[in-house]
Amino acid sequence: MHPDSSVLVAVMNSPRDFGFARDQRWYRIPQKTAPKFFPPDFVAFYFTKPFGADAFSVRYYAQVRGHELLKRRELLPDEAASPKADEPYYKLQLGPLLELPHAIPSKRWRRLTFVLTTGERLFSAWEINDLILGPYEHDLMWRALKDAGIAAERGYVIREARARYNVDLAVPCADGDLGIVIRERKPRQVHDNVLHFTPQQVNEALSTCVYQVKQAVLQRGGMK
């Protein structure tokens, strides 16, 4: 794997599907939810709850050697009666499954969909947030918060009651998640628990931005 190889971090939900990847060397992705950056050079797998002690971490990866579009019934003939049987899926054809030098855990339980990263980040990451690629200002803010002792999550989805919205960074707090968006213009709908900074503010007044985040975290009961 080259440092600039594209790596898709994908969710692995069941030991059965992991068996397909390990023994039959394929992995499926629904066409309707497939990421725009497709196909990648490699795929790495984020284990979910069914994997017990290995859950919520990335441990294995494989080279993508090709792909084809098939119906679910062709991939899983024993589930031909499923309502999704005629839905199209990408079948990624994989090389041998390889184990990373060390697991990449999520420090907090979180949902992931797909994360695009690079070979360099995959082999240098020590937690899930290290994998996420983003604009320079996002990296700058995340690292500044980390240095200040604030554990923020990147590329996060905040769920509150019936509301669901994406933020660039989030700090889980005792009284609910604090979101952070870094954009030129303030989003039309900014909730009370979301701070907005411009890229210029992050570049020119980073310490002030970090201070505002600290104060907002305290107002929400401190970090969870």
C-alpha positions in Angstrom: 0.0 0.0 0.0 1.3 3.4 -1.0 0.9 6.4 1.4 -1.5 8.1 -1.1 -3.6 5.0 -1.8 -7.3 5.5 -1.3 -8.8 3.5 1.6 -12.5 3.2 2.3 -13.3 2.5 5.9 -16.5 0.5 5.8 -18.8 -0.9 8.4 -18.7 -4.6 9.2 -21.9 -5.5 11.0 -21.9 -9.2 11.3 -19.4 -12.1 11.7 -21.1 -13.8 8.7 -20.2 -10.9 6.4 -16.7 -10.9 7.8 -16.5 -14.6 6.9 -17.4 -13.6 3.3 -14.6 -11.1 3.2 -12.1 -13.4 4.8 -12.9 -16.7 3.1 -14.7 -15.8 -0.1 -13.0 -12.4 -0.5 -15.9 -10.1 -1.2 -17.8 -7.3 0.5 -21.1 -5.7 -0.6 -22.2 -2.1 -0.5 -25.8 -1.0 -1.5 -25.6 1.1 -4.6 -28.0 3.7 -3.2 -25.7 4.4 -0.2 -22.4 3.9 -1.9 -19.9 6.8 -1.3 -19.0 9.1 -4.2 -15.4 8.2 -3.9 -15.7 4.8 -5.5 -14.0 2.4 -6.1 -11.2 2.7 -3.6 -7.8 1.1 -3.8 -8.3 -0.7 -0.4 -11.1 -1.3 2.0 -10.7 -1.5 5.8 -13.4 -2.7 8.2 -14.9 -1.0 11.2 -16.4 -3.7 13.5 -19.7 -3.0 15.3 -21.2 -4.5 18.5 -21.6 -8.1 17.3 -17.8 -8.5 17.4 -17.6 -8.3 21.2 -14.2 -7.3 22.5 -13.1 -6.2 18.9 -16.2 -3.9 18.5 -15.8 -0.3 17.5 -12.4 -0.6 16.0 -10.6 -1.1 12.7 -8.4 -4.2 12.6 -8.3 -5.6 9.1 -8.0 -4.3 5.5 -7.8 -5.8 2.0 -6.9 -4.6 -1.5 -9.9 -4.0 -3.8 -9.2 -6.0 -7.0 -12.4 -5.2 -8.9 -16.1 -4.7 -8.5 -19.4 -5.5 -10.2 -23.0 -4.5 -9.8 -25.3 -7.4 -8.8 -28.8 -7.8 -7.2 -28.9 -8.8 -3.6 -30.5 -12.2 -4.5 -27.4 -13.0 -6.6 -25.1 -12.3 -3.7 -27.3 -13.9 -1.0 -29.4 -16.6 -2.7 -30.5 -18.0 0.7 -32.3 -14.6 1.3 -34.2 -14.5 -2.1 -37.4 -13.8 -0.2 -36.0 -10.6 1.4 -37.8 -7.3 0.4 -34.4 -6.1 -0.7 -33.7 -9.1 -2.9 -33.9 -7.0 -6.2 -31.9 -4.0 -4.9 -28.5 -3.5 -6.6 -25.3 -3.9 -4.7 -21.7 -3.3 -5.5 -19.7 -6.5 -4.9 -16.1 -5.6 -4.1 -13.7 -8.3 -5.1 -10.9 -8.4 -2.4 -7.4 -9.6 -2.0 -6.4 -11.6 1.2 -7.5 -10.0 4.4 -4.6 -8.4 6.2 -4.2 -7.4 9.9 -3.1 -3.9 10.8 0.0 -3.6 13.1 -2.4 -2.3 15.8 -6.1 -1.8 16.1 -7.6 1.6 15.5 -10.3 2.1 18.2 -13.1 4.6 18.5 -12.6 6.2 21.9 -16.4 6.7 22.1 -19.1 4.6 20.8 -20.3 6.1 17.5 -22.1 5.3 14.3 -20.0 5.3 11.1 -21.1 5.1 7.5 -18.1 5.4 5.2 -14.8 7.2 5.8 -12.3 7.9 3.0 -8.7 8.0 4.2 -5.2 7.3 2.8 -2.7 4.5 3.3 -0.5 6.9 5.3 -3.3 7.7 7.8 -4.4 4.1 8.1 -1.0 3.0 9.3 -0.3 6.1 11.5 -3.7 6.4 13.2 -4.2 5.5 16.8 -7.9 6.3 16.9 -10.8 6.7 14.5 -10.6 10.5 14.3 -7.0 10.2 13.0 -8.4 8.6 9.9 -10.8 11.3 8.8 -9.7 13.6 6.0 -11.0 17.2 6.1 -10.1 20.8 5.3 -7.0 22.2 6.9 -9.0 24.3 9.4 -10.8 21.2 10.6 -7.5 19.5 11.3 -6.2 22.6 13.0 -9.2 22.9 15.3 -9.4 19.3 16.1 -5.7 19.1 17.1 -5.9 22.3 19.1 -8.9 21.0 21.1 -7.1 17.7 21.6 -4.0 19.6 23.0 -6.4 21.5 25.3 -7.8 18.3 26.7 -11.1 18.4 24.8 -11.9 15.1 23.1 -13.8 16.0 20.0 -15.3 13.7 17.4 -14.9 14.4 13.7 -17.5 14.1 11.0 -20.2 13.6 13.6 -24.0 13.3 13.4 -25.9 14.8 16.3 -29.2 13.2 17.1 -31.6 15.0 19.5 -35.2 14.0 19.8 -36.4 14.0 16.1 -33.6 16.3 14.9 -30.5 14.9 13.1 -27.8 17.1 11.7 -24.2 16.8 10.6 -21.4 18.8 12.2 -17.7 19.0 11.5 -16.7 18.4 15.1 -18.6 17.4 18.2 -17.9 17.3 21.9 -20.1 14.8 23.8 -21.2 16.7 27.0 -23.1 15.7 30.1 -26.1 17.8 28.9 -26.0 16.8 25.3 -23.6 17.0 22.3 -21.9 20.3 21.5 -21.5 20.7 17.7 -18.9 22.8 15.8 -19.2 23.9 12.2 -16.3 25.6 10.3 -17.7 27.3 7.2 -17.5 30.6 5.5 -21.2 31.2 6.0 -23.3 30.4 9.0 -25.7 27.6 8.2 -29.3 28.6 7.8 -30.4 26.4 10.7 -27.9 26.5 13.5 -29.1 24.9 16.7 -28.4 26.3 20.1 -25.9 23.6 20.8 -23.8 24.3 17.7 -20.9 26.8 17.5 -20.0 28.4 14.1 -16.5 29.6 13.2 -15.2 30.8 9.8 -12.0 29.3 8.4 -10.4 32.8 8.9 -11.3 32.8 12.6 -9.7 29.3 13.0 -6.5 30.4 11.2 -6.1 33.8 12.8 -7.7 33.4 16.3 -7.4 29.8 17.1 -6.9 30.3 20.9 -10.1 32.4 21.0 -12.0 29.7 19.2 -10.8 27.0 21.6 -11.7 29.2 24.6 -15.2 29.6 23.3 -15.5 25.8 22.9 -14.3 25.4 26.5 -16.9 27.8 27.8 -19.6 26.1 25.8 -18.6 22.7 27.1 -18.7 23.9 30.7 -22.2 25.4 30.1 -23.3 21.9 29.0 -22.1 20.2 32.1 -18.6 19.3 31.0 -17.4 16.5 28.8 -19.3 13.3 29.0 
